[in-house]
């Protein structure tokens, strides 16, 4: 981290005070790997969420959307292996019954537990299996349970995705941590698959909702793997105030917003790096657009370009695909002023191809991170970043065999 007020800490979603997590195996996955996880706070949490804009929404999205934002959430239970999507009224009732089973096991009030699901669409969730495991799951809650939760929510992911930071404000220190899952069906206009953020900062509903929405728009809304938006996408943030620290002035607010961006953006980078079949992560940085929205348009357009992602897999410095994607994004720019860099090498400027060694650049593109930079030429200090990965042969194999 470059910000001296931020310190990376261990613990993911349990790094912040009074948060606990656990996992269990409910038998949802044929692999018999852990497939059920829970996050719990000793104290009621101010909670905000963002959800998929797909017109086909999973039961958990519909139920949670009716409850948030609020200031009384105590837990989130998440299953993997079954999306509980396109399951009608039964699916909605099943989601509510799962939440109620947690409320009963932990002696919580009604509507204080959220649910999340990920997995195969169009199959009824095995309610009995999940409910029967909940009592033991809640007994396993631990301050050391973050990694087990991060593992339990994985589907085609190859690794857990979590991080946490301690942040210094004028009044003292607080912690923000998070974890997420996602490797395929990643091109949301809201969030990315499932993301869970916890913090012990004192913050009210309106301010948390505003910061969350703004940060999601700059991060989770700018990550793509394959252009597919899931039925289950959500990012939930819980703040329990246990640090005793709150925002005191505008300087504190700027630091808090930067802290949220840091955590959300790092999780996005982990998703892109773990894209289905990916061999490398691709980061697109667009600067000096007419406005932030234009920078975002161009960055997302390049990130969503299948031709660009195929070129990244082949280590092909085909900058024309990059420039083409920026051109159809809708972002305003004068081609004569645009500069395109690939792995820090200028490949296009002044309206013409730049001279570069294609073989050397191709070698640079074999690294695990490929950086694409586009300056739109307006010189007004706007910036947006998008994350994606390359398209490999394995992406097709993984998704051709996903259901079987």
C-alpha positions in Angstrom: 0.0 0.0 0.0 1.2 3.5 -0.8 -1.0 5.2 1.8 0.9 5.3 5.1 -2.4 5.3 7.0 -3.3 1.8 5.7 -1.8 -1.4 7.0 -2.5 -4.8 5.6 -3.7 -7.2 8.3 -4.6 -10.8 8.5 -8.2 -12.1 9.0 -10.3 -11.2 6.0 -13.9 -10.8 7.1 -13.1 -11.5 10.7 -10.3 -8.9 11.0 -12.7 -6.2 12.2 -13.8 -6.5 15.8 -16.7 -8.7 16.9 -17.1 -10.5 13.5 -17.0 -14.3 13.4 -17.3 -16.9 10.6 -17.6 -20.6 10.0 -18.2 -23.2 7.3 -19.7 -26.7 7.0 -20.5 -29.4 4.5 -24.2 -29.7 3.8 -23.9 -32.1 0.9 -25.0 -29.6 -1.8 -21.9 -30.2 -3.9 -21.3 -33.6 -5.4 -17.7 -33.2 -4.4 -18.7 -33.2 -0.7 -16.5 -30.1 -0.2 -17.6 -27.4 2.2 -20.5 -25.6 0.7 -22.1 -23.6 3.5 -20.7 -20.5 5.3 -21.8 -18.0 7.8 -20.7 -14.5 8.9 -21.9 -13.2 12.3 -21.5 -10.1 14.3 -22.0 -9.8 18.1 -23.6 -6.4 17.5 -26.3 -5.3 15.0 -24.8 -4.0 11.8 -25.6 -1.0 9.6 -25.8 -2.8 6.3 -26.0 -1.8 2.7 -26.0 -3.9 -0.5 -25.9 -3.7 -4.3 -27.5 -6.4 -6.5 -27.5 -7.7 -10.0 -29.4 -5.7 -12.6 -30.2 -8.9 -14.5 -34.0 -9.2 -14.9 -33.7 -12.8 -13.8 -32.9 -12.5 -10.1 -32.2 -15.3 -7.6 -34.3 -15.7 -4.5 -31.6 -14.4 -2.2 -31.3 -11.2 -4.3 -35.1 -10.6 -4.1 -35.3 -11.3 -0.4 -32.3 -9.3 0.6 -33.3 -6.4 -1.6 -36.5 -6.0 0.5 -34.5 -5.8 3.7 -31.7 -3.4 2.8 -30.4 -0.9 3.7 -31.0 -1.4 7.4 -29.3 -1.1 10.8 -30.2 -4.5 12.4 -28.4 -7.3 10.4 -26.5 -9.8 12.5 -25.5 -12.5 10.1 -25.2 -13.7 6.5 -25.5 -17.4 5.5 -24.2 -18.4 2.1 -24.3 -21.6 0.2 -22.4 -22.7 -2.9 -23.4 -25.4 -5.4 -26.9 -24.2 -5.9 -28.0 -20.7 -7.1 -31.6 -21.1 -5.9 -32.5 -19.0 -9.1 -35.5 -19.5 -11.4 -37.2 -21.5 -8.6 -40.3 -19.3 -8.2 -42.2 -18.8 -5.0 -40.7 -22.0 -3.5 -37.2 -20.6 -3.9 -38.1 -17.4 -2.1 -39.8 -19.4 0.7 -36.7 -21.6 0.9 -34.4 -18.6 1.2 -36.5 -17.2 4.0 -36.6 -20.6 5.9 -32.8 -20.8 5.7 -32.5 -17.3 7.2 -35.1 -18.3 9.9 -33.1 -21.4 10.8 -30.1 -19.2 11.6 -32.2 -16.8 13.6 -33.5 -19.7 15.6 -30.1 -21.2 16.2 -28.5 -17.9 17.3 -31.6 -16.7 19.1 -31.9 -13.6 16.8 -34.8 -11.4 15.9 -36.7 -11.8 12.7 -35.3 -10.3 9.5 -31.8 -10.0 11.0 -30.2 -12.7 8.7 -29.4 -12.3 5.0 -28.9 -15.2 2.6 -26.7 -15.7 -0.4 -26.4 -18.5 -2.9 -24.2 -19.4 -5.9 -24.1 -22.4 -8.2 -26.3 -24.1 -10.7 -29.4 -22.2 -11.9 -32.8 -23.8 -12.1 -32.6 -26.5 -9.4 -34.5 -26.3 -6.1 -32.2 -25.8 -3.2 -31.8 -28.8 -0.8 -33.5 -27.0 2.1 -33.6 -30.0 4.5 -29.8 -30.6 4.1 -29.0 -26.9 4.8 -31.4 -26.4 7.7 -30.2 -29.6 9.4 -26.6 -28.4 9.4 -27.2 -24.9 10.6 -27.2 -25.7 14.4 -23.7 -27.2 14.1 -22.6 -24.5 11.7 -23.4 -21.7 14.2 -21.6 -23.6 17.0 -18.4 -23.4 15.0 -18.4 -19.6 14.7 -14.9 -18.4 15.3 -12.7 -15.3 14.9 -10.4 -17.6 12.9 -13.2 -18.7 10.5 -12.7 -16.2 7.7 -10.7 -18.4 5.4 -13.0 -21.4 5.9 -15.9 -19.2 4.9 -14.0 -17.9 1.8 -13.4 -21.5 0.8 -17.0 -22.7 1.4 -18.5 -20.1 -1.0 -16.3 -21.1 -4.0 -17.6 -22.8 -7.1 -15.3 -22.8 -10.1 -12.8 -20.5 -8.2 -9.4 -22.1 -7.8 -8.5 -20.0 -4.7 -10.0 -18.0 -1.8 -10.2 -14.3 -2.3 -9.9 -12.2 0.9 -8.0 -9.1 2.3 -8.2 -6.7 5.2 -6.7 -3.4 6.2 -6.3 -1.3 9.4 -6.9 2.4 8.7 -5.8 5.4 10.8 -8.4 8.2 11.2 -8.1 11.3 13.4 -10.0 9.6 16.2 -8.2 6.3 16.1 -8.0 3.1 14.0 -10.6 0.9 12.4 -10.5 -2.2 10.2 -12.2 -3.1 6.9 -12.0 -6.6 5.5 -13.6 -8.6 2.8 -13.9 -11.7 0.8 -15.6 -12.6 -2.5 -16.1 -15.4 -4.9 -16.2 -15.3 -8.7 -14.4 -16.8 -11.6 -17.0 -17.0 -14.3 -20.3 -15.2 -15.3 -18.5 -12.0 -14.5 -19.6 -8.8 -16.2 -22.0 -7.2 -13.8 -23.6 -3.9 -13.9 -23.7 -3.8 -10.1 -21.3 -6.1 -8.4 -19.5 -9.3 -9.0 -20.9 -12.7 -8.1 -20.7 -12.6 -4.3 -18.8 -10.1 -2.2 -18.9 -9.6 1.6 -17.3 -6.6 3.4 -17.1 -6.1 7.1 -15.9 -3.1 9.1 -15.9 -2.0 12.8 -16.2 1.7 11.7 -19.1 3.7 13.2 -21.1 5.0 10.3 -24.8 5.7 9.6 -27.0 4.1 7.0 -27.0 7.0 4.6 -23.3 7.6 4.6 -22.5 3.8 4.3 -25.0 3.4 1.5 -23.5 6.4 -0.4 -19.9 5.2 0.0 -20.7 1.6 -0.9 -22.6 2.6 -4.0 -19.9 5.0 -5.2 -17.1 2.4 -4.5 -19.0 -0.4 -6.2 -19.4 1.7 -9.3 -15.7 2.3 -9.4 -14.6 -1.3 -8.7 -17.0 -4.3 -8.9 -18.9 -2.6 -11.8 -15.6 -2.5 -13.7 -14.5 -6.2 -13.6 -15.3 -8.7 -16.3 -14.3 -12.2 -17.2 -16.7 -13.3 -19.9 -19.4 -10.8 -20.4 -22.1 -12.7 -18.5 -24.0 -11.1 -15.6 -25.2 -13.6 -13.1 -28.6 -13.9 -11.5 -27.1 -13.9 -8.0 -24.6 -11.0 -8.0 -24.4 -9.0 -4.8 -22.0 -7.2 -2.6 -23.0 -6.7 1.0 -21.2 -4.4 3.5 -21.7 -4.7 7.3 -20.6 -2.1 9.8 -20.9 -2.9 13.5 -19.2 0.2 15.0 -17.1 -1.9 17.4 -13.9 0.2 16.9 -15.6 3.2 18.5 -14.1 5.3 15.6 -16.1 7.4 13.3 -15.6 10.0 10.6 -14.9 13.4 12.2 -14.2 15.6 9.2 -13.8 15.8 5.4 -10.2 14.5 5.6 -11.4 11.4 7.5 -14.1 10.9 4.9 -11.6 11.0 2.0 -9.5 8.4 3.9 -12.5 6.1 4.5 -13.6 6.3 0.8 -10.0 5.4 -0.2 -10.0 2.5 2.2 -13.2 1.1 0.8 -11.9 1.5 -2.7 -8.7 -0.3 -1.8 -10.5 -3.3 -0.4 -13.1 -3.5 -3.1 -10.5 -3.0 -5.9 -8.1 -5.7 -4.5 -11.0 -8.2 -4.4 -11.8 -7.3 -8.0 -8.2 -7.9 -9.0 -8.3 -11.3 -7.3 -11.4 -12.2 -9.3 -9.8 -11.2 -12.6 -6.7 -13.2 -11.8 -8.8 -16.3 -11.0 -11.0 -16.0 -14.1 -12.1 -19.4 -15.4 -9.2 -20.8 -17.5 -7.2 -17.6 -17.1 -3.4 -17.6 -17.4 -3.0 -13.9 -16.5 -4.7 -10.8 -15.1 -5.3 -7.8 -17.3 -5.7 -4.3 -15.8 -7.0 -1.5 -18.0 -6.3 2.1 -16.8 -8.0 4.9 -18.6 -7.1 8.5 -17.8 -7.8 12.1 -19.0 -11.3 11.4 -20.3 -13.8 14.2 -20.8 -15.4 12.9 -17.5 -15.1 9.9 -15.2 -18.0 8.2 -17.0 -16.1 8.3 -20.3 -13.0 6.8 -18.7 -15.2 4.1 -17.2 -16.9 3.5 -20.6 -13.6 3.0 -22.4 -12.1 0.8 -19.6 -15.1 -1.5 -19.5 -15.3 -1.7 -23.2 -11.7 -2.9 -23.6 -12.2 -5.3 -20.6 -15.2 -6.8 -22.3 -13.5 -7.2 -25.7 -13.2 -10.9 -26.4 -10.8 -10.2 -29.2 -8.5 -8.3 -26.8 -8.7 -11.0 -24.3 -7.8 -13.6 -26.9 -4.8 -11.5 -27.9 -3.7 -11.3 -24.3 -3.7 -15.1 -24.1 -1.7 -15.4 -27.3 0.8 -12.7 -26.1 -0.1 -10.8 -29.2 0.6 -7.0 -29.0 -2.4 -6.3 -31.2 -3.1 -2.8 -30.0 -5.7 -2.3 -32.8 -8.2 -4.5 -30.8 -7.7 -2.2 -27.8 -8.2 1.0 -29.7 -11.2 -0.4 -31.5 -12.9 -1.4 -28.2 -12.3 2.1 -26.9 -13.7 3.5 -30.1 -17.0 1.8 -29.9 -17.4 2.4 -26.1 -19.1 5.7 -26.6 -16.4 7.6 -24.8 -15.5 11.0 -26.3 -11.9 11.5 -27.6 -9.8 12.9 -30.4 -7.8 10.1 -32.0 -4.9 12.5 -32.6 -4.5 13.0 -28.9 -5.0 9.4 -27.7 -2.0 7.5 -26.3 -2.1 3.7 -25.8 0.4 1.8 -23.8 0.8 -2.0 -23.4 3.0 -3.3 -20.6 4.3 0.3 -20.3 5.3 0.4 -24.0 3.7 3.1 -26.2 2.1 1.4 -29.1 -0.1 4.2 -30.4 0.2 8.0 -30.3 -0.4 11.1 -32.5 -3.0 9.2 -34.5 -0.5 6.7 -35.7 1.3 3.4 -34.7 4.3 3.9 -32.5 7.6 2.2 -33.2 8.2 -0.7 -30.8 9.9 -4.1 -30.7 6.9 -6.6 -31.1 8.9 -9.6 -30.0 10.2 -8.0 -26.8 6.7 -6.7 -26.1 5.2 -10.2 -26.6 7.7 -11.5 -24.1 6.5 -8.9 -21.6 3.0 -10.0 -22.1 3.8 -13.4 -20.7 3.8 -12.0 -17.2 0.9 -12.7 -14.8 -0.2 -9.1 -15.0 -0.7 -7.3 -18.3 -1.2 -3.5 -18.0 -3.2 -1.6 -20.7 -3.1 2.2 -20.3 -5.1 4.6 -22.4 -4.9 8.4 -22.2 -7.9 9.9 -23.9 -6.2 13.3 -24.2 -8.4 15.8 -22.3 -5.8 16.5 -19.6 -8.4 16.9 -16.9 -7.3 14.4 -14.2 -10.1 11.8 -14.6 -9.3 8.2 -14.1 -11.0 4.8 -14.1 -9.7 1.2 -13.8 -11.2 -2.1 -15.1 -10.1 -5.6 -14.4 -10.3 -8.7 -16.6 -8.3 -11.7 -17.7 -7.3 -13.5 -20.9 -9.4 -16.0 -22.7 -7.8 -19.4 -22.9 -8.8 -22.8 -24.3 -9.7 -23.9 -20.7 -12.5 -21.4 -20.4 -14.5 -23.3 -23.0 -13.7 -26.6 -21.4 -14.8 -25.5 -17.9 -18.1 -24.1 -19.0 -18.9 -26.9 -21.4 -18.7 -29.3 -18.5 -20.0 -27.1 -15.7 -23.4 -28.8 -15.2 -21.9 -32.3 -15.5 
